């Protein structure tokens, strides 16, 4: 799988929140800001960029950072899914105009990924509709107070795509993140 973190290259917060748990669960290769590191034959390649010209991989997922140049998405195939925060209305409007496949993350019942509960140290992400062959499901997450809601939804989405399980539980507080 190719995961593209698209947006302001200087904004590393979302990258760190996603990279740490994902790299502890999967063989991961990371490329961003001129830095290469990772496993041989990775299960997931994480590419951090602020420019997208073309994506050749058929097994890709784009995650939009808060600030991303939306005109860079005009050459993207409409079968490459884009994870976006539903709080960023301008991004969603542009994605809609481009006719791209968007997976919304937020707190609305209209979002593909939302929360059925949010607590200080545990929350439950709710997959509202079918997604990569998975039926709607609830994903319990243990987390720290510093994990952002959007990052938790992104990690849940990545795990749903990569795991072929009907039940997923995430623990972002330990070194082994899913059960």
Steps between C-alpha positions, in 0.01 A plus 500: 500500500617851421390764754545860385496770767422801286536859610734744671831312529594705808189381686633181661240454774261273306797314349641417844161395634448258212857381433579380853213253549494383138875431492473289815233277349610469138824487303514863401704712263487879553609770257455863583699820524799325339503229769485132412466224754322176537469133436582297193192378317266726700132430550440872490698785343434840654582795280476852636476767232353837410497423125320221317549470126384147436431185701571173324426261786150353498523432872530858628331713762542877529463669839451876482675718754331822615684704240529331162511648151179367357594578139763226537220243505368579151714226340394232748289206385151498653554142624771605749328567833572817694458520878395851595375674812140607460589813698698628202210612279722662234688175442178300476351749256805478273508118516133496405560731203782273383273193527744313723426219744492648850477323833393754759615489860327709764230510761194499275275204428559582132874424529634162389709483818364667810502436874225329693678605820799718590672485838822619657676164462266287290271564205305302243536574127190410304525390138161619371491325161681229305867577453758288313284190535424552869145538624427782746670434833611652827873527578593553867817705549707550812696824463684779677363849546730629224356291216287714269163371384593519132824304555311228686251477213787480247669219695166316523449538121851371420450204733161419346658498153796282598328257737261234382318473834139560591602636839782748562617655828776761513725588792700815422651501850714186461765367267256255341219708354230259391351172619 
